[in-house]
């Protein structure tokens, strides 16, 4: 968290939170009602101060105010920063991919040291070259060859992702059970 944010929290500890204004797209874009945020400095500030609450709601600390984020899918989006390296939409490098899943629409989710993340669809074709098995067969065994490891690729329904991984897509709604 930025030092200026810590100072604002100490100075104004009881500022109400904000919901319904900011969302994270499936491509890792911060979006407000007017459209995507394009200012590089603002994107970096949000990314540095983005974190979860204990109950699975994600927010960024904007000075003394928590701005809760509506999630189009997962709280983190992964991108290929090079052929052999992934990073989060907030610019954090990924050093360990531990799990992989395909949903019913062919989206690839990966578990890493930062949590569960959706792979940006613009990188899906490149990652599919690392899949072994028959993608067309619904129950076929699949594996992902990443960083010298072969990971079993599970199947998962989109509707169950948030509950399974303990995050809340719409922060105004009830916590996961």
Beta strands, then each sheet from edge to edge (+ up, - down):
strand 1: 18-24
strand 2: 30-32
strand 3: 35-36
strand 4: 50-52
strand 5: 58-62
strand 6: 65-71
strand 7: 77-82
strand 8: 85-88
strand 9: 93-94
strand 10: 97-102
strand 11: 108-112
strand 12: 115-119
strand 13: 131-132
strand 14: 142-146
strand 15: 149-155
sheet 1: 3+ 2- 1+ 6+ 5- 4+
sheet 2: 9+ 8- 7+ 12+ 11- 10+ 15+ 14- 13+
end
